[in-house]
């Protein structure tokens, strides 16, 4: 189970990935899943165990192309916030 941060901008997806990775958050830069089908095509996948740290880092950044935070439970993708 994991969370997906989706952006309209590839540079902001990469920037957020680098920011969380540098802080030790378990994250991967992934192709945005088809069920989300929005954005630039790149998203940041964060392990559920690290979501609080990722959200705190997100709040400190200026991510004006953020499209949403999604949760994947192994079966479904659900939007958590916009």
PyMOL Python script that loads the backbone (N, CA, C, O; Angstrom):
from pymol import cmd

cmd.read_pdbstr("""\
ATOM      1  N   UNK A   1       0.829  -1.170   0.000  1.00  0.00           N
ATOM      2  CA  UNK A   1       0.000   0.000   0.000  1.00  0.00           C
ATOM      3  C   UNK A   1       0.878   1.239   0.000  1.00  0.00           C
ATOM      4  O   UNK A   1       1.895   1.309   0.690  1.00  0.00           O
ATOM      5  N   UNK A   2       0.456   2.216  -0.795  1.00  0.00           N
ATOM      6  CA  UNK A   2       1.281   3.404  -0.931  1.00  0.00           C
ATOM      7  C   UNK A   2       0.441   4.593  -1.379  1.00  0.00           C
ATOM      8  O   UNK A   2      -0.733   4.452  -1.721  1.00  0.00           O
ATOM      9  N   UNK A   3       1.063   5.758  -1.371  1.00  0.00           N
ATOM     10  CA  UNK A   3       0.438   7.000  -1.797  1.00  0.00           C
ATOM     11  C   UNK A   3       1.118   7.496  -3.063  1.00  0.00           C
ATOM     12  O   UNK A   3       2.283   7.193  -3.318  1.00  0.00           O
ATOM     13  N   UNK A   4       0.369   8.267  -3.854  1.00  0.00           N
ATOM     14  CA  UNK A   4       0.888   8.824  -5.101  1.00  0.00           C
ATOM     15  C   UNK A   4       0.627  10.329  -5.099  1.00  0.00           C
ATOM     16  O   UNK A   4      -0.518  10.773  -5.004  1.00  0.00           O
ATOM     17  N   UNK A   5       1.704  11.107  -5.207  1.00  0.00           N
ATOM     18  CA  UNK A   5       1.606  12.555  -5.364  1.00  0.00           C
ATOM     19  C   UNK A   5       1.665  12.836  -6.860  1.00  0.00           C
ATOM     20  O   UNK A   5       2.650  12.492  -7.514  1.00  0.00           O
ATOM     21  N   UNK A   6       0.628  13.454  -7.409  1.00  0.00           N
ATOM     22  CA  UNK A   6       0.559  13.708  -8.849  1.00  0.00           C
ATOM     23  C   UNK A   6       0.644  15.216  -9.127  1.00  0.00           C
ATOM     24  O   UNK A   6       0.046  16.030  -8.423  1.00  0.00           O
ATOM     25  N   UNK A   7       1.405  15.561 -10.174  1.00  0.00           N
ATOM     26  CA  UNK A   7       1.644  16.961 -10.546  1.00  0.00           C
ATOM     27  C   UNK A   7       1.389  17.157 -12.041  1.00  0.00           C
ATOM     28  O   UNK A   7       1.427  16.197 -12.812  1.00  0.00           O
ATOM     29  N   UNK A   8       1.130  18.400 -12.447  1.00  0.00           N
ATOM     30  CA  UNK A   8       1.022  18.730 -13.876  1.00  0.00           C
ATOM     31  C   UNK A   8       2.391  18.972 -14.493  1.00  0.00           C
ATOM     32  O   UNK A   8       2.528  18.961 -15.716  1.00  0.00           O
ATOM     33  N   UNK A   9       3.385  19.187 -13.680  1.00  0.00           N
ATOM     34  CA  UNK A   9       4.724  19.535 -14.149  1.00  0.00           C
ATOM     35  C   UNK A   9       5.721  18.421 -13.851  1.00  0.00           C
ATOM     36  O   UNK A   9       5.836  17.956 -12.717  1.00  0.00           O
ATOM     37  N   UNK A  10       6.434  18.006 -14.884  1.00  0.00           N
ATOM     38  CA  UNK A  10       7.482  16.996 -14.688  1.00  0.00           C
ATOM     39  C   UNK A  10       8.564  17.515 -13.751  1.00  0.00           C
ATOM     40  O   UNK A  10       9.070  16.773 -12.909  1.00  0.00           O
ATOM     41  N   UNK A  11       8.919  18.796 -13.897  1.00  0.00           N
ATOM     42  CA  UNK A  11       9.988  19.344 -13.052  1.00  0.00           C
ATOM     43  C   UNK A  11       9.570  19.373 -11.585  1.00  0.00           C
ATOM     44  O   UNK A  11      10.408  19.159 -10.709  1.00  0.00           O
ATOM     45  N   UNK A  12       8.299  19.631 -11.296  1.00  0.00           N
ATOM     46  CA  UNK A  12       7.855  19.616  -9.901  1.00  0.00           C
ATOM     47  C   UNK A  12       7.745  18.190  -9.370  1.00  0.00           C
ATOM     48  O   UNK A  12       7.996  17.954  -8.188  1.00  0.00           O
ATOM     49  N   UNK A  13       7.375  17.244 -10.216  1.00  0.00           N
ATOM     50  CA  UNK A  13       7.375  15.833  -9.801  1.00  0.00           C
ATOM     51  C   UNK A  13       8.788  15.414  -9.415  1.00  0.00           C
ATOM     52  O   UNK A  13       9.002  14.816  -8.361  1.00  0.00           O
ATOM     53  N   UNK A  14       9.737  15.729 -10.267  1.00  0.00           N
ATOM     54  CA  UNK A  14      11.138  15.376 -10.008  1.00  0.00           C
ATOM     55  C   UNK A  14      11.667  16.130  -8.788  1.00  0.00           C
ATOM     56  O   UNK A  14      12.365  15.551  -7.956  1.00  0.00           O
ATOM     57  N   UNK A  15      11.340  17.406  -8.680  1.00  0.00           N
ATOM     58  CA  UNK A  15      11.778  18.209  -7.535  1.00  0.00           C
ATOM     59  C   UNK A  15      11.249  17.672  -6.212  1.00  0.00           C
ATOM     60  O   UNK A  15      11.980  17.612  -5.223  1.00  0.00           O
ATOM     61  N   UNK A  16       9.974  17.280  -6.193  1.00  0.00           N
ATOM     62  CA  UNK A  16       9.410  16.725  -4.970  1.00  0.00           C
ATOM     63  C   UNK A  16      10.047  15.377  -4.646  1.00  0.00           C
ATOM     64  O   UNK A  16      10.343  15.090  -3.486  1.00  0.00           O
ATOM     65  N   UNK A  17      10.256  14.556  -5.662  1.00  0.00           N
ATOM     66  CA  UNK A  17      10.927  13.274  -5.462  1.00  0.00           C
ATOM     67  C   UNK A  17      12.314  13.477  -4.847  1.00  0.00           C
ATOM     68  O   UNK A  17      12.678  12.789  -3.893  1.00  0.00           O
ATOM     69  N   UNK A  18      13.072  14.405  -5.383  1.00  0.00           N
ATOM     70  CA  UNK A  18      14.410  14.674  -4.851  1.00  0.00           C
ATOM     71  C   UNK A  18      14.344  15.185  -3.417  1.00  0.00           C
ATOM     72  O   UNK A  18      15.166  14.812  -2.580  1.00  0.00           O
ATOM     73  N   UNK A  19      13.360  16.042  -3.135  1.00  0.00           N
ATOM     74  CA  UNK A  19      13.224  16.600  -1.785  1.00  0.00           C
ATOM     75  C   UNK A  19      12.925  15.513  -0.761  1.00  0.00           C
ATOM     76  O   UNK A  19      13.532  15.487   0.309  1.00  0.00           O
ATOM     77  N   UNK A  20      11.998  14.619  -1.079  1.00  0.00           N
ATOM     78  CA  UNK A  20      11.660  13.576  -0.109  1.00  0.00           C
ATOM     79  C   UNK A  20      12.763  12.527  -0.004  1.00  0.00           C
ATOM     80  O   UNK A  20      13.043  12.019   1.082  1.00  0.00           O
ATOM     81  N   UNK A  21      13.380  12.210  -1.123  1.00  0.00           N
ATOM     82  CA  UNK A  21      14.466  11.215  -1.110  1.00  0.00           C
ATOM     83  C   UNK A  21      15.643  11.682  -0.273  1.00  0.00           C
ATOM     84  O   UNK A  21      16.243  10.895   0.459  1.00  0.00           O
ATOM     85  N   UNK A  22      15.975  12.963  -0.382  1.00  0.00           N
ATOM     86  CA  UNK A  22      17.095  13.515   0.392  1.00  0.00           C
ATOM     87  C   UNK A  22      16.831  13.479   1.896  1.00  0.00           C
ATOM     88  O   UNK A  22      17.765  13.510   2.697  1.00  0.00           O
ATOM     89  N   UNK A  23      15.565  13.415   2.269  1.00  0.00           N
ATOM     90  CA  UNK A  23      15.215  13.374   3.689  1.00  0.00           C
ATOM     91  C   UNK A  23      14.972  11.949   4.188  1.00  0.00           C
ATOM     92  O   UNK A  23      14.503  11.752   5.309  1.00  0.00           O
ATOM     93  N   UNK A  24      15.290  10.962   3.355  1.00  0.00           N
ATOM     94  CA  UNK A  24      15.183   9.574   3.783  1.00  0.00           C
ATOM     95  C   UNK A  24      13.808   8.952   3.641  1.00  0.00           C
ATOM     96  O   UNK A  24      13.557   7.864   4.159  1.00  0.00           O
ATOM     97  N   UNK A  25      12.916   9.638   2.938  1.00  0.00           N
ATOM     98  CA  UNK A  25      11.572   9.094   2.715  1.00  0.00           C
ATOM     99  C   UNK A  25      11.656   8.013   1.637  1.00  0.00           C
ATOM    100  O   UNK A  25      12.299   8.208   0.605  1.00  0.00           O
ATOM    101  N   UNK A  26      11.010   6.885   1.877  1.00  0.00           N
ATOM    102  CA  UNK A  26      10.960   5.792   0.914  1.00  0.00           C
ATOM    103  C   UNK A  26      10.033   6.195  -0.232  1.00  0.00           C
ATOM    104  O   UNK A  26       8.813   6.090  -0.112  1.00  0.00           O
ATOM    105  N   UNK A  27      10.615   6.661  -1.351  1.00  0.00           N
ATOM    106  CA  UNK A  27       9.830   7.164  -2.481  1.00  0.00           C
ATOM    107  C   UNK A  27      10.442   6.703  -3.793  1.00  0.00           C
ATOM    108  O   UNK A  27      11.627   6.378  -3.868  1.00  0.00           O
ATOM    109  N   UNK A  28       9.604   6.680  -4.831  1.00  0.00           N
ATOM    110  CA  UNK A  28      10.050   6.353  -6.188  1.00  0.00           C
ATOM    111  C   UNK A  28       9.363   7.292  -7.160  1.00  0.00           C
ATOM    112  O   UNK A  28       8.221   7.702  -6.950  1.00  0.00           O
ATOM    113  N   UNK A  29      10.068   7.626  -8.221  1.00  0.00           N
ATOM    114  CA  UNK A  29       9.491   8.388  -9.319  1.00  0.00           C
ATOM    115  C   UNK A  29       8.892   7.357 -10.267  1.00  0.00           C
ATOM    116  O   UNK A  29       9.601   6.481 -10.762  1.00  0.00           O
ATOM    117  N   UNK A  30       7.584   7.457 -10.522  1.00  0.00           N
ATOM    118  CA  UNK A  30       6.891   6.442 -11.322  1.00  0.00           C
ATOM    119  C   UNK A  30       6.095   7.085 -12.454  1.00  0.00           C
ATOM    120  O   UNK A  30       5.817   8.284 -12.439  1.00  0.00           O
ATOM    121  N   UNK A  31       5.739   6.267 -13.425  1.00  0.00           N
ATOM    122  CA  UNK A  31       4.788   6.684 -14.448  1.00  0.00           C
ATOM    123  C   UNK A  31       3.423   6.764 -13.771  1.00  0.00           C
ATOM    124  O   UNK A  31       3.026   5.842 -13.058  1.00  0.00           O
ATOM    125  N   UNK A  32       2.709   7.861 -13.992  1.00  0.00           N
ATOM    126  CA  UNK A  32       1.400   8.019 -13.372  1.00  0.00           C
ATOM    127  C   UNK A  32       0.477   6.890 -13.825  1.00  0.00           C
ATOM    128  O   UNK A  32       0.339   6.651 -15.025  1.00  0.00           O
ATOM    129  N   UNK A  33      -0.154   6.195 -12.880  1.00  0.00           N
ATOM    130  CA  UNK A  33      -1.060   5.106 -13.243  1.00  0.00           C
ATOM    131  C   UNK A  33      -2.217   5.595 -14.133  1.00  0.00           C
ATOM    132  O   UNK A  33      -2.694   6.721 -13.988  1.00  0.00           O
ATOM    133  N   UNK A  34      -2.647   4.743 -15.034  1.00  0.00           N
ATOM    134  CA  UNK A  34      -3.708   5.108 -15.978  1.00  0.00           C
ATOM    135  C   UNK A  34      -5.019   5.469 -15.291  1.00  0.00           C
ATOM    136  O   UNK A  34      -5.783   6.279 -15.817  1.00  0.00           O
ATOM    137  N   UNK A  35      -5.295   4.890 -14.138  1.00  0.00           N
ATOM    138  CA  UNK A  35      -6.547   5.199 -13.451  1.00  0.00           C
ATOM    139  C   UNK A  35      -6.578   6.639 -12.950  1.00  0.00           C
ATOM    140  O   UNK A  35      -7.652   7.202 -12.742  1.00  0.00           O
ATOM    141  N   UNK A  36      -5.411   7.232 -12.758  1.00  0.00           N
ATOM    142  CA  UNK A  36      -5.368   8.644 -12.375  1.00  0.00           C
ATOM    143  C   UNK A  36      -5.481   9.490 -13.636  1.00  0.00           C
ATOM    144  O   UNK A  36      -6.232  10.465 -13.671  1.00  0.00           O
ATOM    145  N   UNK A  37      -4.749   9.122 -14.650  1.00  0.00           N
ATOM    146  CA  UNK A  37      -4.773   9.716 -15.999  1.00  0.00           C
ATOM    147  C   UNK A  37      -4.859  11.238 -16.034  1.00  0.00           C
ATOM    148  O   UNK A  37      -5.610  11.808 -16.826  1.00  0.00           O
ATOM    149  N   UNK A  38      -4.102  11.878 -15.188  1.00  0.00           N
ATOM    150  CA  UNK A  38      -3.988  13.330 -15.206  1.00  0.00           C
ATOM    151  C   UNK A  38      -2.528  13.687 -15.034  1.00  0.00           C
ATOM    152  O   UNK A  38      -1.734  12.874 -14.560  1.00  0.00           O
ATOM    153  N   UNK A  39      -2.181  14.870 -15.407  1.00  0.00           N
ATOM    154  CA  UNK A  39      -0.852  15.364 -15.120  1.00  0.00           C
ATOM    155  C   UNK A  39       0.157  15.163 -16.216  1.00  0.00           C
ATOM    156  O   UNK A  39      -0.187  14.969 -17.382  1.00  0.00           O
ATOM    157  N   UNK A  40       1.413  15.213 -15.819  1.00  0.00           N
ATOM    158  CA  UNK A  40       2.528  15.225 -16.755  1.00  0.00           C
ATOM    159  C   UNK A  40       3.013  13.834 -17.124  1.00  0.00           C
ATOM    160  O   UNK A  40       3.843  13.686 -18.021  1.00  0.00           O
ATOM    161  N   UNK A  41       2.512  12.822 -16.452  1.00  0.00           N
ATOM    162  CA  UNK A  41       2.957  11.463 -16.727  1.00  0.00           C
ATOM    163  C   UNK A  41       3.906  10.908 -15.684  1.00  0.00           C
ATOM    164  O   UNK A  41       4.170   9.706 -15.667  1.00  0.00           O
ATOM    165  N   UNK A  42       4.425  11.765 -14.811  1.00  0.00           N
ATOM    166  CA  UNK A  42       5.299  11.317 -13.724  1.00  0.00           C
ATOM    167  C   UNK A  42       4.650  11.663 -12.388  1.00  0.00           C
ATOM    168  O   UNK A  42       4.085  12.742 -12.211  1.00  0.00           O
ATOM    169  N   UNK A  43       4.744  10.736 -11.471  1.00  0.00           N
ATOM    170  CA  UNK A  43       4.228  10.949 -10.118  1.00  0.00           C
ATOM    171  C   UNK A  43       5.255  10.433  -9.126  1.00  0.00           C
ATOM    172  O   UNK A  43       6.224   9.770  -9.496  1.00  0.00           O
ATOM    173  N   UNK A  44       5.025  10.747  -7.872  1.00  0.00           N
ATOM    174  CA  UNK A  44       5.918  10.286  -6.813  1.00  0.00           C
ATOM    175  C   UNK A  44       5.151   9.302  -5.937  1.00  0.00           C
ATOM    176  O   UNK A  44       4.112   9.630  -5.364  1.00  0.00           O
ATOM    177  N   UNK A  45       5.685   8.098  -5.850  1.00  0.00           N
ATOM    178  CA  UNK A  45       5.106   7.022  -5.048  1.00  0.00           C
ATOM    179  C   UNK A  45       5.805   7.015  -3.699  1.00  0.00           C
ATOM    180  O   UNK A  45       7.033   6.980  -3.624  1.00  0.00           O
ATOM    181  N   UNK A  46       5.011   7.049  -2.630  1.00  0.00           N
ATOM    182  CA  UNK A  46       5.561   7.092  -1.275  1.00  0.00           C
ATOM    183  C   UNK A  46       4.960   5.947  -0.468  1.00  0.00           C
ATOM    184  O   UNK A  46       3.746   5.743  -0.472  1.00  0.00           O
ATOM    185  N   UNK A  47       5.810   5.210   0.216  1.00  0.00           N
ATOM    186  CA  UNK A  47       5.350   4.125   1.080  1.00  0.00           C
ATOM    187  C   UNK A  47       4.415   4.671   2.153  1.00  0.00           C
ATOM    188  O   UNK A  47       4.639   5.760   2.682  1.00  0.00           O
ATOM    189  N   UNK A  48       3.376   3.919   2.470  1.00  0.00           N
ATOM    190  CA  UNK A  48       2.396   4.358   3.469  1.00  0.00           C
ATOM    191  C   UNK A  48       3.055   4.696   4.805  1.00  0.00           C
ATOM    192  O   UNK A  48       2.606   5.604   5.506  1.00  0.00           O
ATOM    193  N   UNK A  49       4.096   3.985   5.154  1.00  0.00           N
ATOM    194  CA  UNK A  49       4.788   4.234   6.419  1.00  0.00           C
ATOM    195  C   UNK A  49       5.473   5.595   6.459  1.00  0.00           C
ATOM    196  O   UNK A  49       5.811   6.084   7.537  1.00  0.00           O
ATOM    197  N   UNK A  50       5.683   6.210   5.300  1.00  0.00           N
ATOM    198  CA  UNK A  50       6.399   7.488   5.225  1.00  0.00           C
ATOM    199  C   UNK A  50       5.496   8.659   4.815  1.00  0.00           C
ATOM    200  O   UNK A  50       5.998   9.741   4.509  1.00  0.00           O
ATOM    201  N   UNK A  51       4.192   8.461   4.806  1.00  0.00           N
ATOM    202  CA  UNK A  51       3.295   9.506   4.300  1.00  0.00           C
ATOM    203  C   UNK A  51       3.337  10.772   5.151  1.00  0.00           C
ATOM    204  O   UNK A  51       3.272  11.869   4.597  1.00  0.00           O
ATOM    205  N   UNK A  52       3.441  10.663   6.452  1.00  0.00           N
ATOM    206  CA  UNK A  52       3.467  11.869   7.297  1.00  0.00           C
ATOM    207  C   UNK A  52       4.688  12.728   6.988  1.00  0.00           C
ATOM    208  O   UNK A  52       4.573  13.949   6.879  1.00  0.00           O
ATOM    209  N   UNK A  53       5.842  12.108   6.846  1.00  0.00           N
ATOM    210  CA  UNK A  53       7.063  12.853   6.520  1.00  0.00           C
ATOM    211  C   UNK A  53       6.936  13.487   5.133  1.00  0.00           C
ATOM    212  O   UNK A  53       7.338  14.635   4.943  1.00  0.00           O
ATOM    213  N   UNK A  54       6.384  12.759   4.170  1.00  0.00           N
ATOM    214  CA  UNK A  54       6.218  13.295   2.812  1.00  0.00           C
ATOM    215  C   UNK A  54       5.250  14.468   2.807  1.00  0.00           C
ATOM    216  O   UNK A  54       5.498  15.469   2.135  1.00  0.00           O
ATOM    217  N   UNK A  55       4.166  14.361   3.535  1.00  0.00           N
ATOM    218  CA  UNK A  55       3.189  15.465   3.595  1.00  0.00           C
ATOM    219  C   UNK A  55       3.809  16.699   4.243  1.00  0.00           C
ATOM    220  O   UNK A  55       3.552  17.821   3.807  1.00  0.00           O
ATOM    221  N   UNK A  56       4.616  16.505   5.270  1.00  0.00           N
ATOM    222  CA  UNK A  56       5.286  17.640   5.918  1.00  0.00           C
ATOM    223  C   UNK A  56       6.236  18.332   4.946  1.00  0.00           C
ATOM    224  O   UNK A  56       6.275  19.561   4.887  1.00  0.00           O
ATOM    225  N   UNK A  57       6.995  17.558   4.188  1.00  0.00           N
ATOM    226  CA  UNK A  57       7.900  18.139   3.182  1.00  0.00           C
ATOM    227  C   UNK A  57       7.120  18.828   2.071  1.00  0.00           C
ATOM    228  O   UNK A  57       7.525  19.885   1.588  1.00  0.00           O
ATOM    229  N   UNK A  58       6.014  18.239   1.670  1.00  0.00           N
ATOM    230  CA  UNK A  58       5.170  18.847   0.638  1.00  0.00           C
ATOM    231  C   UNK A  58       4.668  20.211   1.104  1.00  0.00           C
ATOM    232  O   UNK A  58       4.668  21.172   0.334  1.00  0.00           O
ATOM    233  N   UNK A  59       4.246  20.295   2.353  1.00  0.00           N
ATOM    234  CA  UNK A  59       3.714  21.546   2.897  1.00  0.00           C
ATOM    235  C   UNK A  59       4.761  22.655   2.907  1.00  0.00           C
ATOM    236  O   UNK A  59       4.411  23.834   2.863  1.00  0.00           O
ATOM    237  N   UNK A  60       6.037  22.292   2.962  1.00  0.00           N
ATOM    238  CA  UNK A  60       7.117  23.277   2.987  1.00  0.00           C
ATOM    239  C   UNK A  60       7.509  23.770   1.597  1.00  0.00           C
ATOM    240  O   UNK A  60       8.232  24.759   1.472  1.00  0.00           O
ATOM    241  N   UNK A  61       7.040  23.095   0.557  1.00  0.00           N
ATOM    242  CA  UNK A  61       7.427  23.441  -0.807  1.00  0.00           C
ATOM    243  C   UNK A  61       6.405  24.327  -1.499  1.00  0.00           C
ATOM    244  O   UNK A  61       5.326  24.598  -0.972  1.00  0.00           O
ATOM    245  N   UNK A  62       6.775  24.772  -2.696  1.00  0.00           N
ATOM    246  CA  UNK A  62       5.885  25.593  -3.521  1.00  0.00           C
ATOM    247  C   UNK A  62       5.530  24.779  -4.765  1.00  0.00           C
ATOM    248  O   UNK A  62       6.149  24.935  -5.817  1.00  0.00           O
ATOM    249  N   UNK A  63       4.535  23.918  -4.635  1.00  0.00           N
ATOM    250  CA  UNK A  63       4.149  23.010  -5.705  1.00  0.00           C
ATOM    251  C   UNK A  63       2.803  23.453  -6.287  1.00  0.00           C
ATOM    252  O   UNK A  63       1.753  22.900  -5.962  1.00  0.00           O
ATOM    253  N   UNK A  64       2.865  24.464  -7.152  1.00  0.00           N
ATOM    254  CA  UNK A  64       1.635  25.043  -7.706  1.00  0.00           C
ATOM    255  C   UNK A  64       1.012  24.194  -8.807  1.00  0.00           C
ATOM    256  O   UNK A  64      -0.072  24.527  -9.285  1.00  0.00           O
ATOM    257  N   UNK A  65       1.663  23.107  -9.227  1.00  0.00           N
ATOM    258  CA  UNK A  65       1.077  22.236 -10.247  1.00  0.00           C
ATOM    259  C   UNK A  65       0.563  20.929  -9.639  1.00  0.00           C
ATOM    260  O   UNK A  65       0.284  19.974 -10.363  1.00  0.00           O
ATOM    261  N   UNK A  66       0.439  20.888  -8.325  1.00  0.00           N
ATOM    262  CA  UNK A  66      -0.047  19.694  -7.642  1.00  0.00           C
ATOM    263  C   UNK A  66      -1.474  19.384  -8.062  1.00  0.00           C
ATOM    264  O   UNK A  66      -2.340  20.259  -8.043  1.00  0.00           O
ATOM    265  N   UNK A  67      -1.714  18.134  -8.442  1.00  0.00           N
ATOM    266  CA  UNK A  67      -3.053  17.714  -8.866  1.00  0.00           C
ATOM    267  C   UNK A  67      -3.791  16.920  -7.800  1.00  0.00           C
ATOM    268  O   UNK A  67      -5.019  16.964  -7.728  1.00  0.00           O
ATOM    269  N   UNK A  68      -3.067  16.214  -6.996  1.00  0.00           N
ATOM    270  CA  UNK A  68      -3.740  15.454  -5.959  1.00  0.00           C
ATOM    271  C   UNK A  68      -2.870  14.398  -5.334  1.00  0.00           C
ATOM    272  O   UNK A  68      -1.830  14.006  -5.862  1.00  0.00           O
ATOM    273  N   UNK A  69      -3.339  13.951  -4.180  1.00  0.00           N
ATOM    274  CA  UNK A  69      -2.705  12.861  -3.459  1.00  0.00           C
ATOM    275  C   UNK A  69      -3.661  11.685  -3.528  1.00  0.00           C
ATOM    276  O   UNK A  69      -4.844  11.814  -3.213  1.00  0.00           O
ATOM    277  N   UNK A  70      -3.148  10.548  -3.939  1.00  0.00           N
ATOM    278  CA  UNK A  70      -3.961   9.352  -4.126  1.00  0.00           C
ATOM    279  C   UNK A  70      -3.415   8.226  -3.255  1.00  0.00           C
ATOM    280  O   UNK A  70      -2.218   8.163  -2.976  1.00  0.00           O
ATOM    281  N   UNK A  71      -4.311   7.340  -2.833  1.00  0.00           N
ATOM    282  CA  UNK A  71      -3.934   6.183  -2.023  1.00  0.00           C
ATOM    283  C   UNK A  71      -4.248   4.916  -2.816  1.00  0.00           C
ATOM    284  O   UNK A  71      -5.337   4.781  -3.375  1.00  0.00           O
ATOM    285  N   UNK A  72      -3.299   3.997  -2.862  1.00  0.00           N
ATOM    286  CA  UNK A  72      -3.505   2.712  -3.527  1.00  0.00           C
ATOM    287  C   UNK A  72      -3.451   1.625  -2.466  1.00  0.00           C
ATOM    288  O   UNK A  72      -2.442   1.476  -1.778  1.00  0.00           O
ATOM    289  N   UNK A  73      -4.535   0.863  -2.330  1.00  0.00           N
ATOM    290  CA  UNK A  73      -4.626  -0.152  -1.284  1.00  0.00           C
ATOM    291  C   UNK A  73      -4.389  -1.569  -1.789  1.00  0.00           C
ATOM    292  O   UNK A  73      -4.649  -2.536  -1.072  1.00  0.00           O
ATOM    293  N   UNK A  74      -3.905  -1.695  -2.998  1.00  0.00           N
ATOM    294  CA  UNK A  74      -3.680  -3.006  -3.578  1.00  0.00           C
ATOM    295  C   UNK A  74      -4.730  -3.369  -4.601  1.00  0.00           C
ATOM    296  O   UNK A  74      -4.527  -4.259  -5.427  1.00  0.00           O
ATOM    297  N   UNK A  75      -5.860  -2.674  -4.545  1.00  0.00           N
ATOM    298  CA  UNK A  75      -6.964  -2.921  -5.470  1.00  0.00           C
ATOM    299  C   UNK A  75      -7.440  -1.644  -6.143  1.00  0.00           C
ATOM    300  O   UNK A  75      -7.612  -1.604  -7.362  1.00  0.00           O
ATOM    301  N   UNK A  76      -7.651  -0.608  -5.355  1.00  0.00           N
ATOM    302  CA  UNK A  76      -8.236   0.642  -5.853  1.00  0.00           C
ATOM    303  C   UNK A  76      -7.332   1.829  -5.593  1.00  0.00           C
ATOM    304  O   UNK A  76      -6.543   1.846  -4.648  1.00  0.00           O
ATOM    305  N   UNK A  77      -7.470   2.832  -6.467  1.00  0.00           N
ATOM    306  CA  UNK A  77      -6.803   4.124  -6.269  1.00  0.00           C
ATOM    307  C   UNK A  77      -7.875   5.114  -5.866  1.00  0.00           C
ATOM    308  O   UNK A  77      -8.877   5.276  -6.563  1.00  0.00           O
ATOM    309  N   UNK A  78      -7.660   5.784  -4.728  1.00  0.00           N
ATOM    310  CA  UNK A  78      -8.636   6.720  -4.197  1.00  0.00           C
ATOM    311  C   UNK A  78      -7.970   8.061  -3.971  1.00  0.00           C
ATOM    312  O   UNK A  78      -6.886   8.129  -3.391  1.00  0.00           O
ATOM    313  N   UNK A  79      -8.619   9.144  -4.432  1.00  0.00           N
ATOM    314  CA  UNK A  79      -8.075  10.489  -4.176  1.00  0.00           C
ATOM    315  C   UNK A  79      -8.252  10.831  -2.711  1.00  0.00           C
ATOM    316  O   UNK A  79      -9.346  10.722  -2.159  1.00  0.00           O
ATOM    317  N   UNK A  80      -7.154  11.248  -2.087  1.00  0.00           N
ATOM    318  CA  UNK A  80      -7.167  11.620  -0.683  1.00  0.00           C
ATOM    319  C   UNK A  80      -7.373  13.122  -0.532  1.00  0.00           C
ATOM    320  O   UNK A  80      -8.128  13.572   0.331  1.00  0.00           O
ATOM    321  N   UNK A  81      -6.695  13.896  -1.382  1.00  0.00           N
ATOM    322  CA  UNK A  81      -6.847  15.359  -1.342  1.00  0.00           C
ATOM    323  C   UNK A  81      -6.425  15.970  -2.661  1.00  0.00           C
ATOM    324  O   UNK A  81      -5.757  15.340  -3.480  1.00  0.00           O
ATOM    325  N   UNK A  82      -6.829  17.201  -2.841  1.00  0.00           N
ATOM    326  CA  UNK A  82      -6.470  17.976  -4.034  1.00  0.00           C
ATOM    327  C   UNK A  82      -5.469  19.011  -3.656  1.00  0.00           C
ATOM    328  O   UNK A  82      -5.024  19.780  -4.508  1.00  0.00           O
TER     329      UNK A  82
END
""", "prot")
cmd.dss("prot")
cmd.show_as("cartoon", "prot")
cmd.util.cbc("prot")
cmd.orient("prot")
